[in-house]
C-alpha cells in the first residue's frame, strides 16, 4: 500500500464503519437493540440516548424489553420511543417496557431496501471524495517532482484497486442487509 493511500486509510475505514452503523438502525422485521439507537430520553433534565438509562434485551425475534435502572424514568422512556417514531408499539408493564416489532409488509420491506440503497450511495460518494483527495496528493507530488511519472501511474493504479475493494466491501455489507430485510 502506497503512502498516499496509507495517509487516508483512516478516512476510508471511517466511511465503512459509518455505513455499518447507519444501516444497523434499519429495521429488518427481527428484534435488534440497534434499532433503538435514535431514541432520546429526558433524564434528570437532559436528553440522553436510551442505552444510558437502562438495559435493552431481546426476548425473541419480535420483542425487546427495556429495564430502566431508575423506575421513575419509565414514562420518559415510553415518551422517547413514541417521539422517535420507529413504527413499534411500546407497552409499559410497570417495571419494564415491552416493545413489539410488527411483521413488515412487502411494501415496508421495499421501502427499507430503498433507504438502504440511499445510504449505500451516500457512502460511495464519501469514498469517492477520499479517492479525490488521494489523487490530488499523488498529482501534487508528481508536479513538484517528488515522485517519477512511473510512480505516479503505479500509485494511481493502486489507489483505484483500493477504492474498488472498498466499494465491493460496502456492496457485500449492503447485500447481506438486504437479504436480512427481505427474509420473512
Short mmCIF file of the C-alpha atoms (twelve columns), coordinates in Angstrom:
data_MODEL
# 
_entry.id   MODEL 
# 
loop_
_atom_site.group_PDB 
_atom_site.id 
_atom_site.type_symbol 
_atom_site.label_atom_id 
_atom_site.label_alt_id 
_atom_site.label_comp_id 
_atom_site.label_asym_id 
_atom_site.label_seq_id 
_atom_site.Cartn_x 
_atom_site.Cartn_y 
_atom_site.Cartn_z 
_atom_site.pdbx_PDB_model_num 
ATOM 1   C CA . UNK A 1   0.000   0.000   0.000   1 
ATOM 2   C CA . UNK A 2   1.476   3.338   -1.008  1 
ATOM 3   C CA . UNK A 3   1.952   6.293   1.336   1 
ATOM 4   C CA . UNK A 4   -0.900  8.262   -0.220  1 
ATOM 5   C CA . UNK A 5   -3.434  5.502   0.462   1 
ATOM 6   C CA . UNK A 6   -1.997  4.956   3.965   1 
ATOM 7   C CA . UNK A 7   -2.410  8.663   4.674   1 
ATOM 8   C CA . UNK A 8   -6.178  8.426   4.003   1 
ATOM 9   C CA . UNK A 9   -6.762  4.825   5.147   1 
ATOM 10  C CA . UNK A 10  -8.426  6.019   8.357   1 
ATOM 11  C CA . UNK A 11  -10.953 8.041   6.366   1 
ATOM 12  C CA . UNK A 12  -11.788 5.008   4.199   1 
ATOM 13  C CA . UNK A 13  -12.218 2.856   7.303   1 
ATOM 14  C CA . UNK A 14  -14.450 5.535   8.862   1 
ATOM 15  C CA . UNK A 15  -16.762 5.553   5.832   1 
ATOM 16  C CA . UNK A 16  -17.277 1.795   6.089   1 
ATOM 17  C CA . UNK A 17  -17.819 1.869   9.862   1 
ATOM 18  C CA . UNK A 18  -20.269 4.768   9.490   1 
ATOM 19  C CA . UNK A 19  -22.184 2.816   6.824   1 
ATOM 20  C CA . UNK A 20  -22.409 -0.221  9.114   1 
ATOM 21  C CA . UNK A 21  -23.681 1.961   11.958  1 
ATOM 22  C CA . UNK A 22  -26.186 3.756   9.721   1 
ATOM 23  C CA . UNK A 23  -27.752 0.585   8.357   1 
ATOM 24  C CA . UNK A 24  -27.902 -1.083  11.789  1 
ATOM 25  C CA . UNK A 25  -30.902 1.127   12.598  1 
ATOM 26  C CA . UNK A 26  -32.841 -0.029  9.510   1 
ATOM 27  C CA . UNK A 27  -35.436 -2.475  10.793  1 
ATOM 28  C CA . UNK A 28  -35.370 -5.990  9.415   1 
ATOM 29  C CA . UNK A 29  -38.507 -7.429  10.991  1 
ATOM 30  C CA . UNK A 30  -36.416 -9.001  13.743  1 
ATOM 31  C CA . UNK A 31  -35.841 -7.516  17.182  1 
ATOM 32  C CA . UNK A 32  -32.493 -5.747  17.313  1 
ATOM 33  C CA . UNK A 33  -31.382 -3.356  20.095  1 
ATOM 34  C CA . UNK A 34  -29.593 -1.184  17.481  1 
ATOM 35  C CA . UNK A 35  -32.985 -0.121  16.136  1 
ATOM 36  C CA . UNK A 36  -33.407 1.901   19.350  1 
ATOM 37  C CA . UNK A 37  -30.228 3.949   18.753  1 
ATOM 38  C CA . UNK A 38  -32.169 7.063   17.618  1 
ATOM 39  C CA . UNK A 39  -34.278 7.099   20.821  1 
ATOM 40  C CA . UNK A 40  -33.502 10.015  23.153  1 
ATOM 41  C CA . UNK A 41  -34.881 10.052  26.706  1 
ATOM 42  C CA . UNK A 42  -35.353 13.033  29.038  1 
ATOM 43  C CA . UNK A 43  -33.480 12.051  32.205  1 
ATOM 44  C CA . UNK A 44  -32.643 14.403  35.053  1 
ATOM 45  C CA . UNK A 45  -33.126 17.449  32.851  1 
ATOM 46  C CA . UNK A 46  -31.075 16.294  29.863  1 
ATOM 47  C CA . UNK A 47  -31.771 14.319  26.684  1 
ATOM 48  C CA . UNK A 48  -29.671 11.164  26.666  1 
ATOM 49  C CA . UNK A 49  -29.571 8.032   24.469  1 
ATOM 50  C CA . UNK A 50  -31.879 5.254   25.643  1 
ATOM 51  C CA . UNK A 51  -28.887 2.941   26.241  1 
ATOM 52  C CA . UNK A 52  -27.755 5.266   29.065  1 
ATOM 53  C CA . UNK A 53  -30.934 4.883   31.132  1 
ATOM 54  C CA . UNK A 54  -31.496 1.129   31.089  1 
ATOM 55  C CA . UNK A 55  -30.824 -2.357  29.778  1 
ATOM 56  C CA . UNK A 56  -32.212 -3.448  26.425  1 
ATOM 57  C CA . UNK A 57  -32.665 -7.169  25.908  1 
ATOM 58  C CA . UNK A 58  -34.031 -9.300  23.098  1 
ATOM 59  C CA . UNK A 59  -36.785 -11.668 24.249  1 
ATOM 60  C CA . UNK A 60  -37.497 -13.260 20.870  1 
ATOM 61  C CA . UNK A 61  -37.488 -12.358 17.173  1 
ATOM 62  C CA . UNK A 62  -40.296 -9.818  17.624  1 
ATOM 63  C CA . UNK A 63  -39.898 -8.480  21.163  1 
ATOM 64  C CA . UNK A 64  -37.498 -6.251  23.097  1 
ATOM 65  C CA . UNK A 65  -37.577 -5.459  26.821  1 
ATOM 66  C CA . UNK A 66  -36.244 -2.208  28.269  1 
ATOM 67  C CA . UNK A 67  -35.496 -2.254  32.003  1 
ATOM 68  C CA . UNK A 68  -34.727 1.309   33.168  1 
ATOM 69  C CA . UNK A 69  -32.241 1.481   36.043  1 
ATOM 70  C CA . UNK A 70  -34.423 4.159   37.626  1 
ATOM 71  C CA . UNK A 71  -38.099 3.174   37.559  1 
ATOM 72  C CA . UNK A 72  -39.011 6.895   37.635  1 
ATOM 73  C CA . UNK A 73  -37.775 7.083   34.022  1 
ATOM 74  C CA . UNK A 74  -40.391 4.613   32.696  1 
ATOM 75  C CA . UNK A 75  -42.746 7.319   31.400  1 
ATOM 76  C CA . UNK A 76  -39.866 9.237   29.824  1 
ATOM 77  C CA . UNK A 77  -38.573 6.092   28.095  1 
ATOM 78  C CA . UNK A 78  -42.062 5.392   26.758  1 
ATOM 79  C CA . UNK A 79  -42.332 9.014   25.576  1 
ATOM 80  C CA . UNK A 80  -38.870 8.864   23.910  1 
ATOM 81  C CA . UNK A 81  -39.828 5.721   21.978  1 
ATOM 82  C CA . UNK A 82  -43.065 7.351   20.796  1 
ATOM 83  C CA . UNK A 83  -41.208 10.530  19.705  1 
ATOM 84  C CA . UNK A 84  -38.615 8.511   17.762  1 
ATOM 85  C CA . UNK A 85  -41.462 7.268   15.533  1 
ATOM 86  C CA . UNK A 86  -39.985 3.810   14.961  1 
ATOM 87  C CA . UNK A 87  -43.273 2.182   13.996  1 
ATOM 88  C CA . UNK A 88  -43.260 -0.104  17.031  1 
ATOM 89  C CA . UNK A 89  -45.685 -0.416  19.921  1 
ATOM 90  C CA . UNK A 90  -44.339 0.155   23.423  1 
ATOM 91  C CA . UNK A 91  -46.246 -1.202  26.427  1 
ATOM 92  C CA . UNK A 92  -45.464 -0.004  29.946  1 
ATOM 93  C CA . UNK A 93  -45.656 -3.054  32.233  1 
ATOM 94  C CA . UNK A 94  -44.990 -1.190  35.483  1 
ATOM 95  C CA . UNK A 95  -41.315 -2.124  35.910  1 
ATOM 96  C CA . UNK A 96  -40.270 -2.518  32.284  1 
ATOM 97  C CA . UNK A 97  -41.285 -1.563  28.762  1 
ATOM 98  C CA . UNK A 98  -42.064 -4.257  26.218  1 
ATOM 99  C CA . UNK A 99  -41.617 -3.341  22.562  1 
ATOM 100 C CA . UNK A 100 -43.338 -5.478  19.983  1 
ATOM 101 C CA . UNK A 101 -41.987 -5.350  16.455  1 
ATOM 102 C CA . UNK A 102 -44.710 -5.946  13.877  1 
ATOM 103 C CA . UNK A 103 -44.035 -8.086  10.806  1 
ATOM 104 C CA . UNK A 104 -43.239 -5.680  7.954   1 
ATOM 105 C CA . UNK A 105 -45.349 -5.776  4.819   1 
ATOM 106 C CA . UNK A 106 -43.796 -6.282  1.390   1 
ATOM 107 C CA . UNK A 107 -44.123 -2.532  0.774   1 
ATOM 108 C CA . UNK A 108 -42.321 -1.777  4.077   1 
ATOM 109 C CA . UNK A 109 -39.504 -4.118  3.118   1 
ATOM 110 C CA . UNK A 110 -39.107 -2.489  -0.295  1 
ATOM 111 C CA . UNK A 111 -39.034 0.967   1.320   1 
ATOM 112 C CA . UNK A 112 -36.320 -0.200  3.712   1 
ATOM 113 C CA . UNK A 113 -34.261 -1.566  0.822   1 
ATOM 114 C CA . UNK A 114 -34.699 1.806   -0.894  1 
ATOM 115 C CA . UNK A 115 -33.422 3.547   2.266   1 
ATOM 116 C CA . UNK A 116 -30.526 1.055   2.379   1 
ATOM 117 C CA . UNK A 117 -29.610 1.901   -1.218  1 
ATOM 118 C CA . UNK A 118 -29.668 5.641   -0.411  1 
ATOM 119 C CA . UNK A 119 -27.264 5.088   2.487   1 
ATOM 120 C CA . UNK A 120 -25.028 2.967   0.228   1 
ATOM 121 C CA . UNK A 121 -24.933 5.749   -2.359  1 
ATOM 122 C CA . UNK A 122 -24.010 8.321   0.329   1 
ATOM 123 C CA . UNK A 123 -21.162 6.068   1.443   1 
ATOM 124 C CA . UNK A 124 -19.942 5.586   -2.113  1 
ATOM 125 C CA . UNK A 125 -19.903 9.370   -2.538  1 
ATOM 126 C CA . UNK A 126 -17.808 9.665   0.644   1 
ATOM 127 C CA . UNK A 127 -15.396 7.008   -0.727  1 
ATOM 128 C CA . UNK A 128 -15.105 8.980   -3.993  1 
ATOM 129 C CA . UNK A 129 -14.309 12.137  -2.028  1 
ATOM 130 C CA . UNK A 130 -11.469 10.345  -0.243  1 
ATOM 131 C CA . UNK A 131 -10.343 8.968   -3.633  1 
ATOM 132 C CA . UNK A 132 -10.199 12.528  -4.974  1 
ATOM 133 C CA . UNK A 133 -8.015  13.599  -2.022  1 
ATOM 134 C CA . UNK A 134 -5.608  10.708  -2.634  1 
ATOM 135 C CA . UNK A 135 -5.471  11.511  -6.348  1 
ATOM 136 C CA . UNK A 136 -4.803  15.189  -5.587  1 
ATOM 137 C CA . UNK A 137 -1.924  14.238  -3.275  1 
ATOM 138 C CA . UNK A 138 -0.386  11.981  -5.928  1 
ATOM 139 C CA . UNK A 139 -0.704  14.623  -8.653  1 
ATOM 140 C CA . UNK A 140 0.771   17.319  -6.403  1 
ATOM 141 C CA . UNK A 141 3.737   15.052  -5.647  1 
ATOM 142 C CA . UNK A 142 4.193   14.451  -9.388  1 
ATOM 143 C CA . UNK A 143 4.035   18.180  -10.207 1 
ATOM 144 C CA . UNK A 144 6.592   19.004  -7.538  1 
ATOM 145 C CA . UNK A 145 8.815   16.184  -8.868  1 
ATOM 146 C CA . UNK A 146 8.708   14.264  -5.562  1 
ATOM 147 C CA . UNK A 147 7.791   11.119  -7.495  1 
ATOM 148 C CA . UNK A 148 8.517   9.934   -11.018 1 
ATOM 149 C CA . UNK A 149 5.827   9.620   -13.667 1 
ATOM 150 C CA . UNK A 150 6.052   5.825   -13.426 1 
ATOM 151 C CA . UNK A 151 5.434   6.038   -9.674  1 
ATOM 152 C CA . UNK A 152 2.502   8.343   -10.295 1 
ATOM 153 C CA . UNK A 153 0.784   5.816   -12.571 1 
ATOM 154 C CA . UNK A 154 1.612   2.944   -10.213 1 
ATOM 155 C CA . UNK A 155 0.197   4.878   -7.237  1 
ATOM 156 C CA . UNK A 156 -2.923  5.816   -9.205  1 
ATOM 157 C CA . UNK A 157 -3.451  2.166   -10.167 1 
ATOM 158 C CA . UNK A 158 -3.033  1.059   -6.528  1 
ATOM 159 C CA . UNK A 159 -5.496  3.762   -5.474  1 
ATOM 160 C CA . UNK A 160 -8.109  2.541   -7.967  1 
ATOM 161 C CA . UNK A 161 -7.654  -1.041  -6.735  1 
ATOM 162 C CA . UNK A 162 -8.089  0.065   -3.104  1 
ATOM 163 C CA . UNK A 163 -11.201 2.122   -3.912  1 
ATOM 164 C CA . UNK A 164 -12.656 -0.795  -5.872  1 
ATOM 165 C CA . UNK A 165 -12.001 -3.094  -2.902  1 
ATOM 166 C CA . UNK A 166 -13.734 -0.636  -0.513  1 
ATOM 167 C CA . UNK A 167 -16.770 -0.294  -2.795  1 
ATOM 168 C CA . UNK A 168 -17.029 -4.090  -3.042  1 
ATOM 169 C CA . UNK A 169 -16.913 -4.293  0.758   1 
ATOM 170 C CA . UNK A 170 -19.755 -1.753  1.009   1 
ATOM 171 C CA . UNK A 171 -21.745 -3.746  -1.560  1 
ATOM 172 C CA . UNK A 172 -21.288 -7.010  0.388   1 
ATOM 173 C CA . UNK A 173 -22.493 -5.354  3.596   1 
ATOM 174 C CA . UNK A 174 -25.470 -3.896  1.727   1 
ATOM 175 C CA . UNK A 175 -26.364 -7.242  0.109   1 
ATOM 176 C CA . UNK A 176 -26.289 -9.023  3.475   1 
ATOM 177 C CA . UNK A 177 -28.559 -6.363  4.990   1 
ATOM 178 C CA . UNK A 178 -30.975 -6.579  2.040   1 
ATOM 179 C CA . UNK A 179 -31.196 -10.342 2.491   1 
ATOM 180 C CA . UNK A 180 -31.951 -9.775  6.193   1 
ATOM 181 C CA . UNK A 181 -34.657 -7.209  5.369   1 
ATOM 182 C CA . UNK A 182 -36.352 -9.338  2.714   1 
ATOM 183 C CA . UNK A 183 -36.331 -12.555 4.785   1 
ATOM 184 C CA . UNK A 184 -39.740 -13.259 6.252   1 
# 
